[in-house]
Amino acid sequence: MEISLLLAQQILQLFLILLMGYAVVRCGPLKAADSRVLSVVMVYLALPCVVLKAFQIDDSPALRTGLLYAFAIAVLLHLLFLALTAVLKRPLQLDVIEGATLIYSNAAALVIPLVRALLGEEYVVYSCAFVIVQLILLWTHCSTSLQGGGAIEWKKILLNVNLISIVMGAVLFFAHIPLPGQLLGALNTMGDMVGPLGMLLAGMAIAESPLKQLFCTRRYYLPVALRLIGYPAAVLAVLRLLNAAAWVPDGRSILMTVYLAAITPACATLTSMAQLYHRNAAQSSALYVLSTLLSIVTMPVMIGLFALVFPV
């Protein structure tokens, strides 16, 4: 009940911000195309700050073990998502936006605040492991897909500010170099903007399309159902088959943080990337909004199933 209530409160707050983005376009001060500026702020400023802040934690052998475990589970789940999407792409005729919606979740915006409230600040870093793995794939696999395939432009990828922030964060962590308090506070403040910016972008992107199109487009419900129910169910089955909670001490709690990241709605960053690469941002935003609304119901259910599969 506590998890369900926290989830509902978090999603409701973000949805209210979405309505603000919708209103600012519908009332005339801005156009949907103006959200591209916010997309740049989110992708190139807010997300790197999340990563750098995540690595600013006290090191210990238990933490390193837990981090390696969280990263291993995160990689496993993303490989599962990539494989499932590759198998389903042809029979379900998934386009590039739908495929990305299935693979990438909104972990950064929803899970970090939730984990902080439920399990405490010390568990946030484990959910960030999932976010970091996802960021790497977003700027390699996803960006290449959205650009229409072709050869991977390694120079652009390696010089991407998000991947640079991952390397910098890791170096600071392993070298035990703490950032100054004022800088850390600035990173934390910028990182907290990820959720609100994502919802503002979504609201602005759908403002020029009729709401009837959002709720009455039957096709939208296919990728949303897979994102919220199908893929989480597959994750739970694989984790249970591998008895993943028993791999390390405190494995159940750490596993729960990664599982929470995997069952969230469609990734908010996809709308930003769709705009940057001139893809159908309205479609991406619609899937994001619809999955976010329906996740109010599906996430508590999936967490309940996790509790049944991995009892305390």
VOBA-1610 file (N, C-alpha, C; in pm, whole numbers, padded with zeros to 5 digits, always signed):
BEGIN
Met+00083-00120+00000Met+00000+00000+00000Met+00087+00126+00000Glu+00196+00123+00078Glu+00284+00240+00083Glu+00346+00266-00053Ile+00393+00159-00121Ile+00452+00175-00252Ile+00350+00227-00351Ser+00229+00172-00347Ser+00123+00215-00439Ser+00092+00362-00420Leu+00084+00406-00295Leu+00052+00546-00266Leu+00163+00638-00315Leu+00288+00601-00288Leu+00401+00683-00332Leu+00408+00690-00485Leu+00382+00577-00550Leu+00381+00575-00695Leu+00274+00669-00750Ala+00153+00658-00695Ala+00043+00741-00742Ala+00073+00889-00721Gln+00130+00924-00606Gln+00163+01064-00578Gln+00269+01116-00674Gln+00372+01035-00698Gln+00481+01078-00786Gln+00430+01099-00928Ile+00351+01004-00978Ile+00301+01013-01115Ile+00201+01127-01128Leu+00120+01148-01026Leu+00023+01258-01031Leu+00094+01393-01039Gln+00199+01410-00960Gln+00275+01535-00965Gln+00332+01559-01104Leu+00390+01456-01164Leu+00446+01470-01297Leu+00337+01498-01401Phe+00222+01434-01384Phe+00113+01456-01478Phe+00062+01600-01473Leu+00060+01660-01353Leu+00019+01800-01341Leu+00117+01892-01416Ile+00247+01856-01413Ile+00345+01933-01488Ile+00321+01917-01637Leu+00284+01796-01679Leu+00249+01774-01819Leu+00137+01866-01863Leu+00035+01882-01778Leu-00076+01970-01810Leu-00031+02114-01827Met+00070+02154-01748Met+00125+02289-01764Met+00188+02306-01902Gly+00265+02206-01944Gly+00325+02212-02077Gly+00220+02215-02187Tyr+00114+02136-02166Tyr+00003+02135-02263Tyr-00063+02272-02268Ala-00086+02334-02152Ala-00157+02462-02145Ala-00076+02575-02207Val+00057+02573-02187Val+00139+02684-02235Val+00142+02689-02388Val+00118+02574-02451Val+00109+02572-02598Val-00033+02602-02644Arg-00132+02540-02580Arg-00271+02560-02620Arg-00316+02705-02601Cys-00259+02773-02500Cys-00298+02912-02473Cys-00220+03013-02557Gly-00119+02967-02631Gly-00056+03054-02728Gly+00081+03110-02700Pro+00131+03116-02574Pro+00263+03176-02552Pro+00376+03104-02625Leu+00366+02972-02640Leu+00469+02894-02706Leu+00407+02803-02811Lys+00493+02754-02901Lys+00454+02652-02997Lys+00518+02519-02959Ala+00460+02412-03009Ala+00516+02280-02977Ala+00662+02270-03021Ala+00696+02335-03131Ala+00834+02330-03181Ala+00933+02396-03086Asp+00883+02487-03001Asp+00971+02555-02906Asp+01028+02461-02800Ser+00966+02344-02786Ser+01013+02249-02684Ser+01150+02191-02719Arg+01195+02212-02842Arg+01328+02162-02881Arg+01437+02219-02791Val+01421+02344-02750Val+01520+02406-02661Val+01525+02332-02528Leu+01407+02300-02474Leu+01402+02223-02350Leu+01463+02085-02367Ser+01445+02027-02486Ser+01503+01896-02514Ser+01654+01900-02501Val+01715+02005-02553Val+01861+02020-02545Val+01904+02035-02400Val+01829+02114-02321Val+01861+02134-02180Val+01856+02001-02105Met+01753+01923-02134Met+01736+01795-02063Met+01845+01695-02100Val+01867+01679-02231Val+01960+01576-02279Val+02105+01611-02248Tyr+02142+01738-02262Tyr+02282+01775-02253Tyr+02321+01842-02121Leu+02224+01871-02034Leu+02257+01929-01904Leu+02202+01846-01788Ala+02071+01825-01785Ala+02009+01761-01670Ala+02053+01615-01654Leu+02051+01537-01762Leu+02088+01396-01752Leu+02234+01375-01710Pro+02331+01448-01765Pro+02468+01432-01715Pro+02482+01465-01568Cys+02405+01561-01519Cys+02410+01595-01377Cys+02361+01480-01289Val+02258+01408-01337Val+02208+01291-01264Val+02319+01187-01248Val+02392+01163-01356Val+02498+01061-01353Val+02612+01102-01260Leu+02659+01225-01273Leu+02770+01271-01188Leu+02732+01266-01041Lys+02611+01309-01008Lys+02566+01307-00869Lys+02556+01164-00816Ala+02515+01070-00901Ala+02497+00931-00857Ala+02628+00869-00810Phe+02740+00909-00869Phe+02869+00851-00833Phe+02930+00915-00709Gln+02872+01020-00657Gln+02927+01089-00540Gln+02878+01023-00412Ile+02927+00903-00384Ile+02887+00826-00267Ile+03011+00767-00202Asp+03000+00730-00075Asp+03111+00670-00001Asp+03135+00527-00050Asp+03259+00495-00076Asp+03296+00364-00127Asp+03309+00263-00013Ser+03278+00137-00043Ser+03295+00026+00052Ser+03290-00104-00027Pro+03347-00214+00028Pro+03340-00343-00043Pro+03196-00387-00069Ala+03108-00368+00028Ala+02968-00408+00010Ala+02903-00327-00101Leu+02935-00197-00107Leu+02879-00112-00211Leu+02927-00155-00348Arg+03055-00185-00360Arg+03109-00228-00489Arg+03044-00359-00535Thr+03025-00450-00442Thr+02959-00577-00476Thr+02816-00551-00522Gly+02745-00466-00448Gly+02608-00434-00485Gly+02599-00363-00618Leu+02695-00273-00646Leu+02696-00201-00773Leu+02722-00295-00890Leu+02819-00384-00874Leu+02847-00481-00980Leu+02725-00568-01006Tyr+02659-00607-00900Tyr+02537-00687-00912Tyr+02428-00608-00986Ala+02408-00482-00946Ala+02305-00399-01009Ala+02335-00377-01157Phe+02462-00353-01188Phe+02500-00336-01328Phe+02477-00465-01408Ala+02512-00579-01348Ala+02493-00707-01416Ala+02345-00732-01446Ile+02259-00706-01349Ile+02115-00724-01370Ile+02064-00625-01473Ala+02112-00500-01468Ala+02070-00398-01564Ala+02107-00437-01707Val+02230-00486-01724Val+02273-00531-01857Val+02188-00649-01904Leu+02163-00743-01814Leu+02082-00860-01847Leu+01943-00819-01893Leu+01880-00725-01821Leu+01744-00684-01856Leu+01740-00608-01988His+01841-00525-02013His+01842-00454-02141His+01866-00551-02258Leu+01950-00651-02238Leu+01968-00753-02342Leu+01837-00827-02367Leu+01764-00854-02260Leu+01633-00918-02274Leu+01538-00830-02354Phe+01535-00701-02323Phe+01447-00608-02395Phe+01485-00598-02542Leu+01614-00592-02569Leu+01660-00585-02708Leu+01622-00712-02785Ala+01639-00828-02720Ala+01606-00955-02786Ala+01457-00967-02811Leu+01376-00934-02710Leu+01231-00942-02727Leu+01183-00850-02839Thr+01239-00729-02844Thr+01198-00633-02946Thr+01238-00680-03085Ala+01356-00739-03096Ala+01401-00792-03226Ala+01310-00905-03274Val+01266-00988-03180Val+01177-01100-03215Val+01038-01050-03255Leu+00989-00948-03183Leu+00851-00901-03205Leu+00839-00797-03318Lys+00951-00742-03361Lys+00947-00630-03456Lys+00872-00664-03583Arg+00905-00776-03645Arg+00841-00810-03773Arg+00697-00854-03758Pro+00667-00950-03668Pro+00526-00994-03659Pro+00431-00884-03613Leu+00476-00793-03529Leu+00390-00685-03480Leu+00407-00556-03561Gln+00499-00558-03659Gln+00525-00442-03745Gln+00555-00316-03662Leu+00647-00330-03571Leu+00684-00219-03484Leu+00772-00120-03560Asp+00737+00009-03550Asp+00825+00111-03610Asp+00934+00148-03509Val+01023+00240-03549Val+01139+00270-03467Val+01101+00334-03333Ile+00998+00418-03332Ile+00954+00481-03208Ile+00892+00377-03115Glu+00811+00287-03168Glu+00749+00183-03085Glu+00855+00089-03028Gly+00954+00053-03110Gly+01060-00033-03062Gly+01139+00031-02949Ala+01171+00159-02964Ala+01244+00230-02859Ala+01160+00242-02733Thr+01029+00259-02749Thr+00939+00268-02634Thr+00941+00139-02552Leu+00954+00026-02620Leu+00957-00103-02552Leu+01089-00123-02475Ile+01197-00073-02531Ile+01329-00101-02473Ile+01363-00006-02358Tyr+01328+00122-02373Tyr+01378+00224-02280Tyr+01268+00275-02188Ser+01296+00271-02058Ser+01198+00309-01956Ser+01229+00447-01899Asn+01135+00499-01823Asn+01149+00632-01764Asn+01209+00624-01623Ala+01316+00546-01611Ala+01373+00518-01480Ala+01424+00644-01410Ala+01492+00732-01483Ala+01553+00849-01420Ala+01450+00939-01354Ala+01335+00956-01419Ala+01234+01050-01367Ala+01153+00993-01252Leu+01121+00863-01259Leu+01028+00807-01160Leu+01096+00728-01049Val+01197+00649-01082Val+01247+00552-00985Val+01336+00615-00879Ile+01422+00710-00918Ile+01514+00768-00820Ile+01439+00833-00704Pro+01337+00917-00728Pro+01260+00972-00615Pro+01188+00864-00535Leu+01140+00762-00603Leu+01067+00655-00535Leu+01159+00573-00446Val+01275+00535-00498Val+01371+00457-00419Val+01419+00537-00299Arg+01443+00667-00319Arg+01485+00753-00209Arg+01381+00753-00098Ala+01254+00756-00133Ala+01147+00760-00033Ala+01124+00625+00032Leu+01137+00516-00045Leu+01105+00383+00006Leu+01219+00316+00082Leu+01337+00319+00022Leu+01449+00242+00076Leu+01559+00328+00136Gly+01560+00457+00104Gly+01662+00545+00158Gly+01763+00588+00052Glu+01835+00694+00082Glu+01930+00752-00012Glu+02038+00654-00054Glu+02076+00561+00036Glu+02186+00470+00006Glu+02155+00372-00105Tyr+02026+00354-00139Tyr+01988+00261-00245Tyr+01973+00328-00381Val+01979+00461-00384Val+01959+00533-00510Val+02065+00495-00612Val+02189+00474-00566Val+02298+00445-00659Val+02271+00317-00736Tyr+02201+00221-00677Tyr+02175+00095-00747Tyr+02075+00116-00860Ser+01977+00202-00839Ser+01885+00232-00949Ser+01957+00312-01057Cys+02057+00391-01016Cys+02134+00466-01114Cys+02216+00374-01205Ala+02248+00254-01155Ala+02318+00158-01240Ala+02235+00127-01365Phe+02105+00110-01345Phe+02015+00086-01458Phe+02013+00207-01550Val+02005+00326-01492Val+02001+00450-01570Val+02127+00465-01655Ile+02242+00432-01598Ile+02368+00447-01670Ile+02376+00350-01787Val+02338+00224-01763Val+02336+00127-01873Val+02241+00174-01983Gln+02128+00227-01944Gln+02031+00276-02042Gln+02085+00396-02119Leu+02155+00487-02050Leu+02213+00603-02118Leu+02313+00559-02225Ile+02394+00460-02194Ile+02491+00411-02292Ile+02420+00359-02416Leu+02314+00281-02396Leu+02239+00227-02509Leu+02161+00336-02582Leu+02110+00435-02507Leu+02038+00544-02572Leu+02126+00617-02673Trp+02253+00636-02637Trp+02341+00714-02724Trp+02425+00628-02817Thr+02395+00499-02822Thr+02458+00411-02922Thr+02348+00346-03006His+02281+00249-02950His+02177+00177-03022His+02060+00266-03062Cys+02004+00339-02964Cys+01883+00417-02990Cys+01909+00534-03087Ser+02016+00608-03063Ser+02044+00723-03149Ser+02070+00679-03293Thr+02138+00564-03309Thr+02163+00511-03443Thr+02032+00471-03510Ser+01944+00407-03434Ser+01814+00365-03488Ser+01731+00486-03531Leu+01728+00588-03447Leu+01648+00706-03477Leu+01704+00785-03596Gln+01833+00773-03619Gln+01893+00841-03733Gln+01877+00762-03862Gly+01820+00642-03852Gly+01792+00565-03973Gly+01893+00458-04003Gly+01969+00418-03904Gly+02065+00309-03925Gly+02196+00360-03982Gly+02263+00273-04054Gly+02394+00309-04108Gly+02503+00281-04006Ala+02623+00323-04039Ala+02737+00299-03950Ala+02726+00384-03824Ile+02769+00326-03713Ile+02769+00400-03587Ile+02878+00507-03593Glu+02842+00629-03563Glu+02938+00739-03563Glu+03005+00744-03426Trp+03116+00668-03415Trp+03180+00652-03285Trp+03234+00782-03230Lys+03279+00872-03315Lys+03332+00999-03268Lys+03224+01079-03195Lys+03104+01084-03254Lys+02994+01157-03192Lys+02951+01091-03062Ile+02955+00957-03061Ile+02913+00884-02941Ile+03013+00905-02828Leu+03141+00889-02859Leu+03244+00900-02755Leu+03257+01042-02702Leu+03222+01140-02785Leu+03230+01279-02741Leu+03096+01330-02689Asn+02997+01240-02679Asn+02868+01281-02626Asn+02880+01314-02478Val+02821+01424-02437Val+02837+01472-02300Val+02783+01372-02199Asn+02682+01292-02236Asn+02627+01193-02142Asn+02728+01082-02113Leu+02793+01031-02216Leu+02893+00927-02194Leu+03017+00984-02125Ile+03053+01107-02157Ile+03165+01171-02088Ile+03136+01184-01939Ser+03012+01217-01905Ser+02975+01231-01764Ser+02982+01097-01692Ile+02951+00988-01761Ile+02962+00855-01701Ile+03108+00824-01668Val+03197+00850-01764Val+03340+00825-01742Val+03393+00913-01629Met+03358+01041-01631Met+03403+01133-01527Met+03352+01089-01389Gly+03225+01051-01383Gly+03168+01006-01256Gly+03240+00883-01203Ala+03269+00787-01291Ala+03338+00665-01250Ala+03479+00695-01200Val+03549+00784-01270Val+03685+00821-01229Val+03683+00886-01091Leu+03591+00977-01069Leu+03581+01043-00939Leu+03548+00943-00828Phe+03463+00847-00861Phe+03422+00747-00761Phe+03540+00657-00722Phe+03609+00600-00822Phe+03717+00506-00792Phe+03841+00577-00738Ala+03856+00705-00769Ala+03969+00781-00716Ala+03936+00846-00582His+03813+00827-00535His+03767+00883-00408His+03784+01035-00403Ile+03741+01100-00511Ile+03750+01246-00520Ile+03611+01306-00503Pro+03584+01369-00388Pro+03452+01432-00369Pro+03447+01569-00436Leu+03332+01602-00491Leu+03314+01734-00551Leu+03283+01836-00442Pro+03317+01962-00464Pro+03284+02066-00365Pro+03133+02072-00339Gly+03098+02111-00218Gly+02958+02112-00177Gly+02869+02195-00267Gln+02914+02313-00306Gln+02832+02400-00391Gln+02810+02338-00528Leu+02913+02278-00583Leu+02900+02213-00714Leu+02807+02093-00704Leu+02821+02016-00596Leu+02734+01900-00575Leu+02588+01944-00563Gly+02565+02054-00493Gly+02430+02106-00481Gly+02373+02148-00615Ala+02457+02209-00699Ala+02412+02251-00832Ala+02378+02129-00918Leu+02461+02025-00911Leu+02432+01902-00985Leu+02301+01839-00940Asn+02280+01837-00809Asn+02159+01779-00755Asn+02035+01855-00801Thr+02044+01987-00801Thr+01932+02071-00844Thr+01901+02050-00992Met+02005+02046-01074Met+01985+02023-01217Met+01930+01883-01243Gly+01981+01785-01169Gly+01934+01648-01187Gly+01788+01633-01152Asp+01742+01709-01053Asp+01602+01703-01013Asp+01508+01756-01122Met+01564+01822-01224Met+01483+01877-01332Met+01443+01773-01436Val+01502+01654-01432Val+01478+01555-01537Val+01330+01520-01548Gly+01268+01486-01435Gly+01126+01451-01438Gly+01037+01564-01487Pro+01046+01683-01427Pro+00963+01796-01472Pro+00986+01833-01618Leu+01112+01834-01662Leu+01139+01868-01801Leu+01077+01767-01896Gly+01088+01639-01860Gly+01030+01535-01944Gly+00880+01550-01960Met+00813+01584-01851Met+00668+01599-01858Met+00628+01726-01931Leu+00704+01835-01912Leu+00677+01957-01989Leu+00690+01931-02139Leu+00795+01859-02176Leu+00815+01826-02316Leu+00701+01743-02372Ala+00657+01646-02293Ala+00546+01561-02338Ala+00419+01642-02356Gly+00388+01729-02260Gly+00269+01812-02271Gly+00273+01905-02390Met+00390+01965-02416Met+00403+02056-02530Met+00395+01981-02662Ala+00450+01858-02666Ala+00451+01782-02790Ala+00313+01737-02834Ile+00225+01706-02737Ile+00091+01657-02773Ile-00011+01770-02782Ala+00030+01893-02750Ala-00066+02003-02743Ala-00127+02038-02878Glu-00056+02011-02986Glu-00107+02043-03119Glu-00188+01929-03179Ser-00200+01817-03106Ser-00281+01704-03152Ser-00405+01691-03065Pro-00519+01654-03120Pro-00640+01636-03040Pro-00621+01526-02936Leu-00673+01549-02814Leu-00661+01447-02709Leu-00733+01318-02748Lys-00836+01332-02830Lys-00908+01212-02877Lys-00813+01118-02949Gln-00718+01177-03021Gln-00622+01095-03093Gln-00534+01015-02997Leu-00503+01073-02881Leu-00420+01004-02783Leu-00490+00880-02728Phe-00615+00896-02687Phe-00685+00788-02619Phe-00758+00694-02714Cys-00785+00737-02834Cys-00865+00655-02927Cys-00783+00593-03038Thr-00652+00615-03038Thr-00566+00548-03136Thr-00533+00409-03083Arg-00599+00309-03137Arg-00587+00173-03083Arg-00443+00121-03090Arg-00371+00162-03190Arg-00235+00113-03208Arg-00146+00148-03090Tyr-00170+00263-03028Tyr-00087+00305-02915Tyr-00090+00205-02801Tyr-00201+00135-02785Tyr-00216+00047-02669Tyr-00130-00079-02680Leu-00088-00115-02801Leu-00002-00233-02816Leu+00135-00212-02754Pro+00212-00112-02796Pro+00343-00093-02731Pro+00332-00056-02583Val+00226+00015-02546Val+00209+00053-02405Val+00183-00071-02320Ala+00099-00163-02369Ala+00071-00286-02295Ala+00197-00372-02280Leu+00277-00378-02386Leu+00402-00453-02378Leu+00500-00388-02281Arg+00509-00253-02286Arg+00600-00179-02198Arg+00564-00197-02051Leu+00435-00197-02020Leu+00390-00195-01880Leu+00360-00334-01824Ile+00324-00428-01910Ile+00282-00560-01860Ile+00367-00672-01919Gly+00378-00676-02052Gly+00448-00786-02117Gly+00595-00796-02079Tyr+00668-00686-02095Tyr+00811-00689-02065Tyr+00839-00705-01915Pro+00767-00636-01825Pro+00787-00661-01681Pro+00762-00806-01641Ala+00660-00869-01702Ala+00632-01010-01672Ala+00749-01098-01718Ala+00804-01067-01834Ala+00919-01143-01884Ala+01040-01124-01792Val+01060-01002-01745Val+01171-00973-01652Val+01156-01055-01525Leu+01036-01056-01469Leu+01011-01129-01345Leu+01035-01278-01364Ala+00993-01332-01477Ala+01013-01474-01504Ala+01161-01508-01513Val+01239-01424-01581Val+01382-01450-01597Val+01455-01438-01463Leu+01421-01335-01385Leu+01485-01316-01255Leu+01455-01432-01160Arg+01331-01480-01166Arg+01293-01594-01079Arg+01365-01722-01125Leu+01372-01740-01256Leu+01440-01859-01310Leu+01586-01863-01267Leu+01648-01743-01263Leu+01789-01735-01224Leu+01809-01722-01073Asn+01698-01711-00999Asn+01703-01690-00854Asn+01797-01573-00821Ala+01778-01462-00893Ala+01872-01351-00890Ala+01883-01284-00753Ala+01780-01290-00672Ala+01783-01223-00542Ala+01884-01286-00447Ala+01926-01409-00475Ala+02017-01479-00384Ala+02164-01465-00424Trp+02191-01387-00524Trp+02330-01378-00573Trp+02422-01305-00477Val+02372-01202-00409Val+02456-01121-00321Val+02381-01092-00192Pro+02451-01052-00085Pro+02382-01007+00035Pro+02294-00886+00005Asp+02179-00881+00070Asp+02082-00775+00047Asp+02036-00771-00099Gly+02042-00888-00163Gly+02010-00896-00305Gly+01867-00858-00338Arg+01772-00892-00248Arg+01632-00863-00279Arg+01607-00712-00290Ser+01659-00634-00197Ser+01637-00489-00200Ser+01704-00425-00320Ile+01828-00468-00349Ile+01899-00413-00464Ile+01827-00452-00593Leu+01784-00579-00598Leu+01711-00626-00717Leu+01582-00548-00737Met+01516-00513-00629Met+01392-00439-00638Met+01414-00301-00701Thr+01526-00237-00667Thr+01553-00105-00725Thr+01571-00114-00877Val+01639-00220-00921Val+01660-00237-01065Val+01530-00278-01133Tyr+01453-00364-01067Tyr+01324-00407-01122Tyr+01229-00289-01136Leu+01227-00201-01037Leu+01144-00081-01045Leu+01180+00002-01167Ala+01309+00014-01193Ala+01354+00091-01309Ala+01307+00028-01440Ala+01297-00105-01440Ala+01261-00175-01563Ala+01113-00172-01595Ile+01027-00145-01496Ile+00882-00153-01518Ile+00816-00016-01530Thr+00896+00091-01534Thr+00839+00224-01545Thr+00786+00249-01687Pro+00712+00359-01706Pro+00657+00390-01839Pro+00767+00420-01942Ala+00723+00456-02061Ala+00816+00487-02169Ala+00910+00601-02130Cys+01030+00597-02184Cys+01135+00693-02149Cys+01102+00834-02198Ala+01111+00930-02106Ala+01085+01070-02142Ala+01188+01122-02241Thr+01311+01073-02232Thr+01418+01121-02320Thr+01391+01090-02466Leu+01310+00988-02494Leu+01282+00952-02632Leu+01215+01067-02707Thr+01127+01140-02638Thr+01063+01254-02704Thr+01166+01359-02740Ser+01261+01384-02649Ser+01369+01479-02677Ser+01452+01432-02795Met+01489+01304-02796Met+01572+01251-02904Met+01496+01249-03036Ala+01366+01219-03030Ala+01285+01221-03152Ala+01284+01361-03213Gln+01279+01462-03128Gln+01285+01600-03178Gln+01422+01633-03235Leu+01526+01588-03165Leu+01662+01618-03211Leu+01692+01552-03346Tyr+01635+01433-03369Tyr+01662+01358-03492Tyr+01547+01366-03592His+01453+01460-03567His+01343+01487-03660His+01257+01364-03687Arg+01230+01290-03580Arg+01135+01178-03586Arg+00999+01226-03537Asn+00905+01133-03528Asn+00768+01167-03490Asn+00761+01189-03338Ala+00789+01313-03295Ala+00790+01343-03152Ala+00650+01335-03093Ala+00547+01366-03171Ala+00410+01358-03120Ala+00373+01215-03086Gln+00414+01120-03171Gln+00388+00979-03143Gln+00462+00934-03018Ser+00590+00970-03009Ser+00669+00933-02893Ser+00608+00990-02766Ser+00566+01115-02772Ser+00507+01180-02655Ser+00375+01116-02617Ala+00295+01080-02717Ala+00167+01016-02689Ala+00186+00883-02617Leu+00283+00803-02663Leu+00311+00675-02598Leu+00363+00697-02456Tyr+00443+00802-02440Tyr+00495+00837-02308Tyr+00382+00876-02213Val+00294+00962-02259Val+00184+01009-02174Val+00089+00894-02140Leu+00051+00817-02241Leu-00045+00708-02218Leu+00014+00603-02123Ser+00140+00569-02144Ser+00203+00470-02055Ser+00218+00524-01914Thr+00245+00654-01900Thr+00257+00714-01767Thr+00124+00709-01693Leu+00016+00741-01761Leu-00115+00738-01697Leu-00153+00596-01654Leu-00132+00500-01742Leu-00171+00362-01712Leu-00078+00297-01609Ser+00043+00350-01596Ser+00136+00293-01499Ser+00091+00314-01355Ile-00001+00408-01333Ile-00057+00427-01199Ile-00120+00296-01150Val-00175+00219-01244Val-00236+00090-01211Val-00136-00024-01223Thr-00059-00026-01332Thr+00024-00143-01360Thr+00146-00156-01268Met+00210-00045-01232Met+00331-00056-01149Met+00304-00116-01011Pro+00200-00072-00939Pro+00171-00139-00811Pro+00141-00288-00828Val+00074-00324-00937Val+00045-00466-00961Val+00174-00544-00983Met+00263-00489-01063Met+00388-00558-01091Met+00478-00566-00968Ile+00474-00465-00884Ile+00550-00468-00760Ile+00492-00573-00665Gly+00359-00584-00665Gly+00295-00690-00586Gly+00338-00828-00631Leu+00349-00848-00763Leu+00396-00975-00816Leu+00541-01002-00776Phe+00622-00896-00774Phe+00761-00911-00729Phe+00765-00960-00585Ala+00680-00904-00501Ala+00676-00944-00359Ala+00633-01091-00345Leu+00547-01138-00433Leu+00505-01278-00429Leu+00615-01372-00476Val+00686-01330-00581Val+00792-01412-00638Val+00916-01414-00548Phe+00946-01297-00487Phe+01061-01285-00398Phe+01015-01238-00261Pro+00955-01327-00181Pro+00906-01286-00049Pro+01020-01250+00044Val+00990-01168+00144Val+01091-01123+00241Val+01136-01243+00326
//
